[in-house]
Amino acid sequence: MMIHELTPLVPAFKRSKRLGRGKGSGRGKTSTRGQKGAGSRRGHHTRFAFEGGQMPFFRRMPKMGFTNADFRTEFWAVNLADVLRHPAFAKGGEVSGETLIKAGLVRDTSRPVKIMGDLRGLTDGVKVKLNVAVERVTGPARKHITDAGGSVNETGTRRDRVRGVDRNAEDRSPRNLTKKLKRGRKAGATKPTIEAAE
């Protein structure tokens, strides 16, 4: 008999741990639960990373700097090759969030859609006319679509609209200045010089 033949049978014949059967059993009196307190009671649960009431580690660490990672925009990324291979777009047509959801390429409207330019083995390129109207379209995808006679309309994300960014223009710099640039000054006020301060 080999070990691999014994292993499946081990859990079926494992003896349960007998608790509270006297001092001679080795698991008597407190039944392996230690002394008094909440830990020896039934239904006790300790929160993860609980350190007995002292200042926890994540609060002892110094907090420094700032990151925009919490405010990043998550997209539904769809490759252009997946759009072209789908029967709904085999002859071209409108490509939008609604049509992509109907085709099953996008789950829902909880995120904006980004069309990627990866053709994934389509050596012929784009041969049909696609009218794309989504939040983002990458540069290579835009070139493939427009070269085939299609059109691209980037509607932009909420952040683009707030900052005044036109995704379809050559200049995509924000038009709306944020309040952070004006903080601490009144409108039209100039920076005081050293002579004026004296």
C-alpha positions as CSV (number, residue, x, y, z in Angstrom):
1,M,0.0,0.0,0.0
2,M,1.3,3.4,-1.0
3,I,0.9,6.8,0.7
4,H,-1.3,8.1,-2.1
5,E,-3.7,5.3,-1.4
6,L,-3.9,6.1,2.3
7,T,-4.2,9.9,2.0
8,P,-7.9,10.0,0.8
9,L,-8.9,7.9,3.8
10,V,-7.2,10.0,6.5
11,P,-9.9,12.6,7.0
12,A,-12.6,9.9,7.3
13,F,-10.8,8.3,10.3
14,K,-9.4,11.3,12.1
15,R,-10.2,11.2,15.7
16,S,-11.9,14.3,17.2
17,K,-10.1,16.2,20.0
18,R,-11.7,15.3,23.3
19,L,-11.8,18.3,25.6
20,G,-12.7,18.7,29.3
21,R,-12.1,15.0,30.3
22,G,-10.0,15.6,33.4
23,K,-6.5,16.6,34.1
24,G,-5.1,13.3,33.1
25,S,-6.3,13.8,29.5
26,G,-4.0,16.8,28.9
27,R,-7.0,18.8,27.8
28,G,-8.9,19.1,31.0
29,K,-10.0,22.1,33.2
30,T,-9.8,25.0,30.7
31,S,-10.1,22.7,27.7
32,T,-7.2,24.4,25.8
33,R,-8.9,27.8,26.1
34,G,-6.4,29.3,28.5
35,Q,-7.5,31.4,31.4
36,K,-10.5,33.6,31.9
37,G,-11.6,36.4,29.6
38,A,-13.4,36.9,26.3
39,G,-11.1,34.5,24.5
40,S,-12.3,31.6,26.6
41,R,-15.9,32.3,25.8
42,R,-18.1,30.8,23.1
43,G,-18.6,33.0,20.0
44,H,-15.5,35.2,20.6
45,H,-14.1,36.9,17.6
46,T,-11.0,39.2,17.3
47,R,-10.9,41.8,14.6
48,F,-8.1,41.4,12.1
49,A,-4.9,43.2,13.1
50,F,-6.2,43.8,16.6
51,E,-3.3,44.5,19.0
52,G,-4.9,44.1,22.3
53,G,-6.0,47.7,22.6
54,Q,-2.7,49.4,22.0
55,M,-2.3,51.9,19.2
56,P,-2.5,49.7,16.0
57,F,0.3,49.6,13.5
58,F,-1.6,51.5,10.7
59,R,-2.2,54.4,13.1
60,R,1.4,54.5,14.3
61,M,2.7,54.9,10.8
62,P,3.3,58.5,9.7
63,K,1.0,59.8,7.0
64,M,2.9,61.8,4.3
65,G,2.2,63.0,0.8
66,F,-0.8,62.7,-1.5
67,T,-1.9,60.4,-4.3
68,N,-4.6,60.6,-6.9
69,A,-4.9,56.9,-7.1
70,D,-8.2,56.9,-5.3
71,F,-9.6,59.3,-7.9
72,R,-8.5,57.4,-11.0
73,T,-11.1,56.6,-13.7
74,E,-11.8,52.9,-14.4
75,F,-12.7,52.0,-18.0
76,W,-14.3,49.1,-19.8
77,A,-11.5,48.4,-22.3
78,V,-12.7,46.9,-25.6
79,N,-10.2,46.0,-28.3
80,L,-11.0,47.0,-31.8
81,A,-10.4,43.4,-32.9
82,D,-13.2,42.1,-30.6
83,V,-15.6,44.7,-32.1
84,L,-14.7,43.7,-35.7
85,R,-15.1,40.0,-34.9
86,H,-18.5,40.3,-33.4
87,P,-21.4,39.6,-35.8
88,A,-23.2,42.8,-34.7
89,F,-20.4,44.9,-36.2
90,A,-19.3,42.7,-39.0
91,K,-20.8,45.1,-41.6
92,G,-20.0,48.3,-39.6
93,G,-22.5,50.5,-37.9
94,E,-22.8,52.5,-34.7
95,V,-20.4,51.6,-31.8
96,S,-21.6,53.1,-28.5
97,G,-21.9,52.1,-24.9
98,E,-25.5,50.8,-25.5
99,T,-24.6,48.7,-28.6
100,L,-21.6,47.3,-26.9
101,I,-23.7,46.2,-23.9
102,K,-26.3,44.7,-26.3
103,A,-23.5,42.8,-28.0
104,G,-22.1,41.5,-24.7
105,L,-18.7,43.2,-25.1
106,V,-19.4,45.5,-22.1
107,R,-21.1,44.5,-18.9
108,D,-23.0,47.7,-18.0
109,T,-22.9,51.5,-17.8
110,S,-21.1,51.7,-14.4
111,R,-17.8,52.7,-16.2
112,P,-16.9,54.7,-19.3
113,V,-15.8,52.8,-22.4
114,K,-12.4,53.0,-24.0
115,I,-11.7,51.5,-27.5
116,M,-8.2,50.1,-27.8
117,G,-6.4,49.9,-31.1
118,D,-5.2,46.3,-30.8
119,L,-6.2,44.3,-34.0
120,R,-5.0,41.0,-32.6
121,G,-4.1,39.1,-35.8
122,L,-6.5,40.9,-38.2
123,T,-3.9,41.4,-40.9
124,D,-6.4,43.1,-43.3
125,G,-7.1,45.9,-40.8
126,V,-10.4,47.6,-40.6
127,K,-12.5,47.1,-43.8
128,V,-15.9,48.3,-42.5
129,K,-17.2,51.8,-41.6
130,L,-17.6,52.3,-37.9
131,N,-19.2,55.3,-36.3
132,V,-17.7,55.3,-32.8
133,A,-19.2,57.4,-30.0
134,V,-17.7,56.5,-26.7
135,E,-15.9,58.2,-23.9
136,R,-12.3,57.4,-25.0
137,V,-10.6,56.2,-28.1
138,T,-6.9,55.6,-28.3
139,G,-4.7,57.1,-31.0
140,P,-4.1,53.9,-33.0
141,A,-7.8,53.0,-32.8
142,R,-8.8,56.4,-34.1
143,K,-6.4,56.1,-37.0
144,H,-7.7,52.6,-38.0
145,I,-11.3,53.8,-37.9
146,T,-10.9,57.0,-39.8
147,D,-8.7,55.4,-42.4
148,A,-11.5,53.0,-43.2
149,G,-13.9,55.9,-43.6
150,G,-15.5,55.8,-40.2
151,S,-15.9,58.5,-37.6
152,V,-14.9,58.9,-34.0
153,N,-16.6,61.1,-31.4
154,E,-15.0,61.0,-28.0
155,T,-17.7,62.1,-25.5
156,G,-15.2,62.4,-22.7
157,T,-15.5,61.3,-19.1
158,R,-17.0,63.4,-16.3
159,R,-13.5,64.6,-15.4
160,D,-12.9,65.8,-18.9
161,R,-16.2,67.7,-18.9
162,V,-15.4,69.3,-15.5
163,R,-11.9,70.4,-16.7
164,G,-13.2,71.6,-20.0
165,V,-11.2,69.1,-22.1
166,D,-12.4,68.6,-25.7
167,R,-11.3,65.1,-26.6
168,N,-12.0,65.6,-30.3
169,A,-9.8,68.7,-30.7
170,E,-6.1,68.8,-31.4
171,D,-5.4,70.8,-28.2
172,R,-6.7,68.7,-25.3
173,S,-5.5,71.0,-22.6
174,P,-8.1,71.9,-19.9
175,R,-10.0,75.1,-20.5
176,N,-11.4,75.5,-17.0
177,L,-8.8,76.6,-14.4
178,T,-9.2,74.8,-11.1
179,K,-9.8,76.6,-7.8
180,K,-6.4,75.4,-6.6
181,L,-4.7,77.9,-9.0
182,K,-6.6,80.8,-7.6
183,R,-6.3,79.8,-3.9
184,G,-5.1,82.6,-1.6
185,R,-5.7,85.5,-4.1
186,K,-8.6,87.6,-5.1
187,A,-9.6,87.8,-8.7
188,G,-7.4,90.2,-10.6
189,A,-4.9,90.7,-7.7
190,T,-1.2,90.7,-8.5
191,K,1.6,89.2,-6.5
192,P,3.0,91.9,-4.1
193,T,6.5,93.0,-4.7
194,I,9.3,93.4,-2.1
195,E,9.0,97.2,-2.2
196,A,5.3,97.1,-1.7
197,A,5.7,94.8,1.3
198,E,8.1,97.1,2.9
